[in-house]
Amino acid sequence: MKKPSGYALIRRHLRRYPRSLRQHLIKELNQLVMYEPVIGIMGKTGVGKSSLCNALFRSEICAVNAVEACTRQPQRVRLRFGNHYLTLVDLPGVGESQARDGEYSELYRELLPQLDMVLWVLKADDRAYAVEEQFYQDVFAQYCGPLPPVLWVLNQVDKTEPAEQWNWPSAQPSALQAERITQKVQVVARQLKITEAGILPVSVRGRYHLSRLVEAMITRLPKQARSPLVPHLQTGYRTEAVISTASSSFGDAVVNVIDQIIDLAPLPQMARSALQAVTHTVARAARSLWGFFFS
């Protein structure tokens, strides 16, 4: 016997709604399920953007040119897993030249409204981040519209001196390295004028703190983008905590959609109140059916 789909099960919980509203809700629910997150990946050439994406996501990301920043245009990579899509936008690296940075400033301002999140990748063994600081202040801090969340990824922390002390079997820094990584985070936070909590030290090669990065992404992404990201993650990062956050956010997004539709519908106040009373029942159903849509 064929199992009912997630949509068939959710329809059972929408039986109290007028047919026109029910159809509208199913349409909006489908848009939530099929939402395509767009994540911008920033950072100078050689910071490890491609290797980071390959470590996080199931689909292989083509390596970028490690010798020269050969493009002035963002490179879009569209990933597919089942019926779900994810777009990664590899943004041109800042700091290649002053002339290009001026061009990129305008390009980034045009792109920011399209992005759900920015992963800004830095190299842990760089000595200074003056270029990133200037660009962040000129473009992001001065931007007038709503900004996408920015996660600062301090990559390649396994190279922190003394690099030979990195514990490869346990994927952990030595005590001295850990102390210096903390100091580096503090330095970056001061220089970029951001909070230390917004900087995530990771190592792809050292398999260090990638799960924390994924959890931060799921927490900071807009609610509608969280669940559609999960199918694209490598198996090890689809943890109970990540799925719990995503499914809860999916339920919240469903509530928002229902409330908006009810508010706009030409209904008597009594009918409106009755429908609002069962909204959270539908939201609970959406959370429980999360696996039908995103597993």
C-alpha positions in Angstrom: 0.0 0.0 0.0 1.4 3.4 -1.1 2.2 5.7 1.8 0.5 9.1 1.8 2.7 12.1 0.8 3.5 14.9 3.2 1.1 17.1 1.3 -1.7 14.5 1.6 -1.1 14.3 5.4 -1.0 18.1 5.8 -4.3 18.4 3.9 -6.0 16.4 6.6 -5.1 19.0 9.1 -6.5 21.8 6.8 -10.0 20.3 6.5 -11.5 23.1 8.7 -10.3 25.8 6.3 -12.5 27.0 3.5 -11.5 25.3 0.2 -10.1 28.5 -1.3 -7.9 29.1 1.7 -6.9 25.5 1.7 -5.6 25.7 -1.8 -3.8 28.9 -1.1 -2.1 27.4 1.9 -1.0 24.3 0.0 0.5 26.6 -2.7 2.4 28.6 -0.1 3.5 25.5 1.7 4.9 24.2 -1.5 6.9 27.4 -1.9 8.3 26.9 1.5 9.3 23.3 0.8 10.9 24.2 -2.6 12.6 27.4 -1.4 16.1 27.6 -2.9 18.6 29.1 -0.5 21.3 31.4 -2.0 24.6 31.7 -0.1 27.4 34.0 -1.1 31.0 32.8 -0.5 33.5 35.6 0.0 37.2 35.7 0.5 40.5 36.3 -1.2 42.0 33.8 -3.6 43.6 30.9 -1.8 41.5 31.0 1.5 40.0 27.6 0.8 36.4 28.5 -0.3 36.0 25.5 -2.6 37.5 23.0 -0.2 35.2 24.3 2.5 32.1 24.0 0.4 33.1 20.5 -0.7 33.5 19.5 3.0 30.0 20.9 3.9 27.9 19.9 0.9 27.1 16.6 -0.9 27.7 17.9 -4.4 31.3 18.4 -5.6 32.1 22.1 -6.1 34.5 22.9 -8.9 37.8 24.3 -7.7 38.4 28.0 -8.4 41.6 29.3 -10.0 44.2 29.4 -7.2 46.8 31.4 -9.1 44.9 34.5 -10.3 41.5 36.0 -9.6 40.5 35.6 -13.3 36.9 36.8 -13.2 35.1 40.0 -12.3 31.7 38.3 -12.2 30.2 36.1 -9.4 30.3 32.4 -10.3 27.0 30.7 -9.5 26.9 27.0 -8.7 23.5 25.4 -8.5 23.4 22.2 -6.4 20.6 19.7 -6.6 19.7 16.9 -4.2 16.4 15.2 -5.0 13.8 18.0 -5.5 15.8 20.5 -3.5 18.2 23.1 -4.9 20.9 25.3 -3.4 22.7 28.1 -5.1 26.3 29.1 -4.1 27.6 32.4 -5.4 31.4 32.5 -5.4 31.9 36.2 -5.1 35.0 37.8 -6.6 37.8 38.1 -4.1 38.5 41.5 -2.7 42.0 42.9 -2.3 43.2 41.8 -5.7 43.6 45.4 -6.8 42.2 48.8 -5.8 40.6 49.3 -9.2 38.7 46.1 -9.0 37.6 46.6 -5.5 35.8 49.7 -6.6 33.9 47.7 -9.3 33.2 45.0 -6.7 31.6 47.4 -4.3 28.8 48.2 -6.7 28.5 44.6 -7.7 28.1 43.5 -4.1 25.5 46.2 -3.4 23.4 44.8 -6.3 23.9 41.2 -5.1 23.2 41.6 -1.3 19.4 41.6 -1.6 19.5 38.2 -3.4 21.6 36.5 -0.7 20.2 34.6 2.3 23.7 34.5 3.9 27.3 35.4 3.3 30.2 33.1 4.4 33.2 35.3 4.5 36.3 33.1 4.6 39.6 34.3 6.0 42.9 32.5 6.3 44.0 32.0 9.9 47.7 32.5 9.1 47.2 35.9 7.4 48.8 38.6 9.4 46.4 41.4 8.7 42.9 41.9 7.4 43.0 45.6 6.4 41.5 44.9 3.0 38.6 43.0 4.4 38.0 45.7 7.1 37.9 48.5 4.5 35.6 46.5 2.2 33.3 45.5 5.0 33.0 49.1 6.2 32.6 50.6 2.7 30.0 48.1 1.4 28.3 46.2 4.2 28.3 48.7 7.1 27.1 51.5 4.7 24.4 49.4 3.0 21.0 50.9 3.5 18.8 47.9 3.0 18.4 44.7 5.2 21.7 42.9 5.2 22.0 39.1 4.9 23.7 37.5 8.0 27.5 37.3 7.7 29.4 34.4 9.2 33.2 35.0 9.4 35.0 31.7 8.8 38.6 31.7 10.1 39.8 28.8 7.9 43.0 26.6 8.1 43.5 27.0 11.8 45.5 23.8 11.7 48.4 26.0 10.4 48.4 28.0 13.6 51.9 27.9 15.1 53.3 25.5 16.3 51.6 23.8 13.4 53.4 20.5 14.1 51.5 20.2 17.3 48.1 19.7 15.6 46.6 16.4 16.8 45.4 14.8 13.6 43.8 11.6 15.1 41.6 13.6 17.5 41.2 16.6 15.0 42.1 19.0 17.8 44.7 21.8 18.3 47.3 21.5 21.0 46.7 23.6 24.1 49.2 26.2 22.8 47.5 26.3 19.4 44.1 26.6 21.0 45.3 29.6 23.0 46.7 31.2 19.9 43.5 30.5 17.9 41.5 32.3 20.6 43.9 35.2 20.4 43.6 35.3 16.6 39.8 35.4 16.9 40.1 38.4 19.3 42.5 40.2 16.9 40.2 39.7 13.9 37.2 40.8 16.0 39.0 44.0 17.0 40.3 44.8 13.5 37.0 44.1 11.7 34.9 45.7 14.5 32.7 42.7 14.9 31.9 40.4 17.8 34.0 37.4 18.6 30.9 35.2 18.5 30.5 35.9 14.8 33.9 34.4 14.0 34.1 30.6 13.6 37.6 29.0 13.6 37.6 25.9 11.4 39.9 23.5 9.6 38.8 21.5 6.6 42.0 19.5 6.5 42.0 19.1 10.3 38.2 18.3 10.4 37.8 20.9 13.1 34.6 22.7 14.1 32.8 22.2 10.8 29.7 20.9 12.6 29.7 24.1 14.6 29.8 26.1 11.4 26.8 24.2 10.1 24.9 24.7 13.3 25.6 28.5 13.1 24.4 28.5 9.5 21.1 26.8 10.4 20.6 29.2 13.3 21.5 32.4 11.4 19.8 31.7 8.0 16.3 33.1 7.4 13.7 30.6 8.7 12.5 29.7 5.2 16.0 28.8 4.1 17.0 26.5 6.9 15.1 23.3 6.1 15.9 23.4 2.3 19.6 23.6 3.2 19.6 20.3 5.2 19.3 17.8 2.3 22.5 19.3 0.8 24.6 18.8 3.9 27.1 15.9 4.2 25.6 13.1 6.3 27.7 13.9 9.3 26.4 17.4 9.6 22.7 16.5 9.5 22.7 16.1 13.3 19.8 15.9 15.7 20.4 19.6 16.7 20.4 20.8 13.1 17.3 18.9 12.2 15.5 20.0 15.4 16.3 23.7 14.6 15.3 23.3 10.9 12.0 21.5 11.7 11.0 24.0 14.4 11.7 26.9 12.0 9.7 25.2 9.3 6.7 25.0 11.7 7.2 28.7 12.5 7.3 29.6 8.9 4.1 27.7 8.3 2.4 29.6 11.1 3.5 32.9 9.6 2.1 31.9 6.2 -1.2 30.8 7.7 -1.5 34.0 9.8 -0.9 36.2 6.7 -3.4 34.3 4.6 -6.1 34.5 7.4 -5.4 38.2 7.9 -6.0 38.9 4.2 -9.0 36.7 3.8 -12.5 38.3 3.7 -13.8 36.3 6.7 -16.1 37.1 9.6 -14.2 37.7 12.8 -15.7 34.5 14.4 -14.5 32.4 11.5 -11.1 34.1 11.6 -10.7 33.4 15.3 -11.7 29.8 14.8 -9.1 29.3 12.1 -6.4 31.0 14.1 -7.2 28.7 17.0 -6.1 25.6 15.0 -3.0 27.3 13.4 -0.6 25.8 16.0 -2.1 22.3 15.4 -1.2 22.7 11.8 2.3 23.9 12.7 2.8 20.9 15.0 1.8 18.7 12.1 4.2 20.5 9.8 7.1 19.9 12.2 6.2 16.2 12.6 6.0 15.8 8.8 9.3 17.6 8.3 11.0 14.3 7.2 8.4 13.8 4.4 9.5 17.0 2.8 13.3 17.3 3.6 14.7 13.9 4.3 
